[in-house]
């Protein structure tokens, strides 16, 4: 009974309803949990979480997607709570960055700001696509990925047409150049590309349209959409040159 009373008195943050997390963090544990929801979007993979200092070791792929850089990460509710030597830490992940004299050698990732970026830039799509998304009911983060891909592909040109199938949106000019297959846990791109592969993560499957090849690319987070969109643009431009 005493435990129940104490639980009722616990403070909670403002409502954010973000990827299964109802409230904003109010302590360091909440920061760790929220970071686990966005680290892929930020381009940082977690190698280990540990009790000794530092709290985590992360692999930073933000500057080079092929080769990550190992970083020492400390989690704090407020950045001013950091009390170690500056050279012992590479990144502070916090909910609120309030450390005015933070050394330039330490990077601070303020999750409150990152959350605002992620939630305020959700791309808008047509009602047909909205209905399509609802029929699949993907994870929230995968829905964000799909919306971003749809919006950017449809911005490429007025010459592009779209056809909605059961689980796929097909985009074409004279011929299809990309189809977006929406699944609950990922988006699979079906691409028509030149024969010579330019990306290691594109699986080339079979020959189509003369010297063109059909390829697959799996996208699971917003960071990966940038590379995917670059490939889509090349696939689109290739339809204009043939």
N, C-alpha and C positions, 0 to 999 in steps of 0.2 A: 504493500500500500504506500509506503514511504517513497519507494522508487517511482511509482506512478505519479505522485504529487510533484516530485522533482522533475520528471519528464514534462509535465504540463507547464512548468515554470521556465523551461528552456526557451532561450531567445532564438528567433529565426530571422533570416534576412528578408529583403523584399522579394516578392514573387517574380521569378524569371521564367519558369516553365520551359527550361532549355534541355532538350535531349534527356528527359527523364528526371532532371533535377528541378524540384519545385521552387526552392528558395535559394537566394544568393548566399555565398559562404559567410559565416560569422567567425570562423576560426581557421587554423592552418589545415586541419583535416578536410574541411570543405574546399579549400584551395586545391589540395591534391586531387580530390575527386573531380572537381570541375576541369582541372587541367587534363585529366585522363579523357575528357570528352572532346577536347579541342586540340590536343597535341599534334594530331595528324594534319589538321588544317593549318597549324603554325609551321609544319615542316620539321618537327622534332620528334624523333623516336626515343622511347625510354628503354635503356639497356638494363637498369636496375634501380630498385627502391631499397633503401637500407636504413638501419638504425644509426650507425656511425655517421659523422659528418663526412661529406655532404649528403643531403637527403636523397639525391638521385644522381645517376649518371645518364646523360642523354646524348643521342647522336644527332647532330644538327645538319640537316640537308638543305637549309634555306639558300645557301650560296652555290651549292653544287649537288645536283640530284644523284649523281653517280658516286660521289665520295663524301661521306659524312664526317663531321668533326666532333670528336668526343668533348662534351662539356660537363662541368660540375654545376649542379643545380641545387639551390636552396629554396624551400617553400616557406613563405611567411604570409600571415594575413595582411599585414602592412609591411612595406619594404623597410621602414625604419626599425623593424624588429631584428634586422640582421646585426649580429654582434661579433663577427669574426673578422680576421684580416682580409682586406680587399683582394689580395692575390690568391686567397684560398677558394674563391668562388667566381664562376663565369657568368651565371645567370641567376637572378632572383625572380621567382614566379610568385606573384602576390595578387590579392584582390584589389588593393588600393596602394598606389605608389605615392607615399608621402615623405620620402627621404630627400630633403632638399639638397643636402650635401653629398649625395650618392657619388662615389668615385666614377669617373668615366670608364674605368677598366671593367666595371660590372654592368652588364645589361640587365634591365628590369623589364619584365613582361607583366603588365598590369591587366589582369583578366577582365576587370570591369570594362576597360576600353576595348579589348579584343571582342568581348561579348557583344558590345554595341555595334561593332563593325559587322559581325556575323549575322546579327538579327535585323539590322537596318538595311541590308543590301540584298534581301531576298528578291530574286528576279520575278517579275510578273509575267504570266503567260496567258494565252487565250483560254476561253472557257472550255473549249474542246480538250485542250491539254490538261486543264484542271480536272476535268471529269475523268480523263485517262489516268492521271496520277492517283485519284481517289480509288479507282478500280483496282490498282495494284497495291496500294497502302504500304509503300516502302518505309524503311526507317527514316526518321526526320533528317538525319545528316545526308542520307542518300537522296532524299527528295531535294535538298538544297543543291546537291551536285547536279542532279537531273535538270532542275530549273535553270541553273547557270548554263549548262550545255545547250539547252533548247534556245534560250534567249540569245546567246552569242552566235549560234549557227544561223538563226533566223535574221540576225542583223547583217550577215555577210552580204546579202544581195536580194533584190526583189525578184530575181530570176529563179530563185530556189522555190520549189514546191514541196509540200509535205503531205504524206499519207499516213493515217493512223491505223495500225493493225492491232491485234489482240494485246501484245505486250511490247510493241515496237513502234517508234516513229521513224518513217522512211523519208529521207531528204534527197532530192535529185534535181538536176538540170536536164540535160539530154539523157542522162543515165543516173542511177543512184550513186551517190558518193559516200554517204554515211547513213547508218540506221542506228537509232538509240534504243537498245533493249533495256527496259526498266525491270529490275528485280528488287526484292526486299532488302538485300544486303549489298548490292553493287549495281553499276550501270555497265553494260557491255556494248562497246561500239563495234559495229560491223562496217568495215571500211573497204572501199575500192581504191587501190593505190598502184603506183608504178611497181614493176617487178622487183627492183632492187630495194630491199628493206633499209630503212634509215633509223629505225628505233629498235632497240633490243627487246622492248616490252610489247611489241606488236607481233602476234603470231600469224604468220602467213600460211594460209590453208590450201587454197586451190586457185587455179587460173580462171578468170572470167573476162569477158569483153576483150578478146584478142590478147593483147600483151599486158592486160591489167590483172592484178591479183586481189583476192579477197583476204582480209586480215581481221583479227580480233584484238581488241584492247579493253582491258578491265579497268574501270575507274571507281575508286572507293572513297575519295576525299577531295576537298576543294583544291588542295595543292596540285593534285594530279590532273585537274581539269585544264590547267594552263597548257601542259604538254599535249593533252588530248585535243584542245582547240587548235593548236598550231598544226597538228596532223590533219585535222578536219579542213583547215584552210588550204593546205596543199592538195588534199583530195578534191576539194571544190575547184581550185584553179586548174587541176589536171583535166577536169571535164570540159573546161573552156578551150583547152589547147588541142583537143582531139576531135 
